[in-house]
Amino acid sequence: MWTVLLVEDEGFVREAIRETVDWERHGFCVAGEAGNGREALAAILELKPDVVIADIVMPGMDGIELLKETRKAGIRSRFIMLTAMSHFDYARDALQFGAFNYLLKLSLNDDVLLENLARIKGELLEELRGAGEALYPLYHRTWSGIQGTSASAHEDQGTVAAAEKFRSLRLDIIAVLSGAVPAAADQAGIRPEAYLLIQSFYEGGQTTFFCWSFQKNKADHARWNKPNRPAGLAAGSSLARLSQDWRSALNQLNGDWYGREGSPVKERHALPPIAELEAELIRCFEERNVPKCAEAATVIWESMETSSFSHMEVKMLAAHLLHILAMLAGRKSEDLEGINVNSAISHESLLSHVLQTIRDLIRHLKEEHVSFTDHPEVNRVIQYMLEHYKENIKVTDLAKLVAINVDYLSTVFGKKTGLTPIAYLQNIRIEQAKRLLLHAKLSVEEIAFQTGFADDAYFIKVFKRMVGQTPSSFRRENNI
């Protein structure tokens, strides 16, 4: 409730004002009363009320002096000044010093008072919305902490001032899996009329709503209707508990993410060998073997579920994997259509998305720098080279593959491609070596082995002959 302080030296007048309005129904409560200006100033300094309804003419400290002292203390309470007809000049002075309005005692009734209170409430809400904008840097810092990424601990003065305004309010944190686009408040089951301010924050495929209200509200039981989509709620929070309660709301989404009821994130002292599983997926990808890639990725997904990875950790790992694979394919991850892992709203759908992207990348690799011919046997040999370039391939093996004579294969292959089978295979190996030099943290010796060369000395010799520089020079000149 917005708080009101009644200041009037005549007790019966204070009582009349107090009884005139159904304060709670209109979002206000009378937080205190005072019989003179000095009592009122002490109450204002303690309570910091939103509204002060004060008589102008009082013994000791009058209403105008009270207003001045309140402003000197830096308190922005809205003042409604009460005056008699004969004290109009006082009322004019009150307005000059920042009073919201003045009301004539003789014409005071509930309609007049409620009209002024409604206008004040509008101003207070607008002021709250403005202060709320200053909280977004805090939300971003907290989000970075939840994700485990580095974030500045600096807290600017605007955020500090805004936080002070919200400390006395109740915060409900509602998180929903919204996929590729932010969710609206109604989609999250939020009842807007139950809150003073609703702020939305969209990152990582989920929308979080920060819903602010007064501490005590009869509508508490009707604030939120859980929607059909995955959602989590941390009710009755505050800025002091923002990080832990936000994590709690997000973790409630894990059960829906994995397609089961309740899936708290277990405490893990040692991660499963995800790095080894990643390496296996990358090896299968380098072999351009779609079935093996699907098998390796599925094992990674099963391992994450078994280890109770949160849905945010799963998406972060998926983005990391796709970034590596895109680089190995010579493409930028941001250029790939549909690469945004945040569009997924379940563990299974994200795996499907990753597998489809892997298929697209491998297709791109197979098509890039390769010109298939009009000869089916030659094309079959080229396809085999692309998929098995890491192996010790001989021309006799290729001839057996297509069931034709070795000499005839060499002749027709040369006519269709302009290269011998071995030269063509070397081109494939060198192109893959370039990708690894640019995008993988492997030594030259490791890259030689990964691309099918018997030893690094021979690899360096072939690379220099075909590219015009050594592998190390190539890597250095490309700023790697």
C-alpha positions, 0 to 999 in steps of 0.5 A: 500500500502507498503510505499516508501521514495525516497531519492536523492539529484538530483531532476531530478533523483528522478522524473525519479525513481518516474515516472519509476514505476506504484507504485500502480499497484504493491502494493506500493505508494511513501509516501515522498521524500527527497533531503538529508540525514538529511531530509530523516532521519526526514521523516523516523522517522515520516513515518516509510516507508517500503522501502527507495530508497536512493542514497549513495553519498549525501551531509551532511549525506550520504546513509550509515550514514542514514542507520545506524541512521535508524537502531539505531532508531529501524526502519526496513525499507528495503534500496535499495541503488543507486550507480555509478560504481565508488562507488562500495566500498560504496555499499559493505559497505551498504550491510554490514550494512543491506541494501537490495540491491544496484542498479547501476544508469546507469543500473536502469530501471523499470524491475530491480526496480520491481524485487527488490520490488517484493522480498521486498514485499515477505519478508514483507508479510512473516514478517507480517505472522510471526507477525500475529501468535503473535495475536492469544493469543489476539484472544483467550482472546477476544473470552473468553470475548465474551463467558463470561468466565474468561480470563487473561488480561495479554498481552505479549510483543510479542502480543504488538509488533505484534499489533503495526505492524497491527494498520495501516491496515484495518481488515475485520472480517468474521464469518461463521457457519461451524459446526463440522469442520473449514471452508476454506476461499473460503467457506466463500466467501473470495477473497484471492487476496484482502488481505495481510493476512487471519487468521482463528479462529475456536471455538464453531462451527463457523470459524472466518476469520481475513482478513488484508489489506491496508486502501485504496484499489481499490479492496474494492468492491470485497473483499467478496462474501457472501456464501450460508452458514450462514455468518456475516461481520464486515468490516473496523475494527481494533484491537482497535474495535476487541471485538465489531466488532467480536460480531457484525459479530457473531450476524449476524449469529443469523437469519440463526441459527433460520431460519429467516431473521435478528435476533438481540440479544435483550438486556435482563435485566432478563433471562427467567426462564431457570433454572426452565425449566432445573430442569423440564427436569432433573426430566423427565430424572430421570423418564426415560420418553423420551416423557416428556424429549422431551416436556421439551427440546422443551419448553427450545428451544422455550424459548431461541428463544423467548428471542433471545439467540445468537447461542453461548448462545444456544450451551453453554446451550445445552453443559451444559444440556448434561453434567449434564444429562450424569453425571446423567447417570453415563457417561462422556460427552466426552465419548458420541458419537456425543455429540459435540454440535458444529456440529449443524448449526441451532437451530432445528438441535441442538434440534434434536441432544440433543433429540437423546442424551437424548434417548441414555442416557435413553436407557443406564440407562435402560440397565445398571445394569439390566438383563432382563429375558426370562419371558415377564411379569417379564420384563414388571415389571422391565421396569415399576420399572425403569420408576416409581421408584420415586412413591410409588409402591406396589407389588399389583400394579405390579401384576395388571400391568401384570394381574397375581396373587400377589403370582405367580408374587413374585414366578416367579420374584424371580426365574428369578431375584433372588430377590423379587420385592421390593428388586429389586426396592430398588436396582434401587432406591439405584443405582439412589441415588448413581448417584445423590450423585456423580453428583447432588448438592442435600441434602441427604433429597432431594435425598431420596425424588427424589428416592422414599423413604418416609423419609431420615431416612429410606433412610439412613438405607437402603443405609447403609445396601446395600452400607456399608456406609451412603450416606454422607460418600459415597459422601465424599469418592468419592471427591464430 
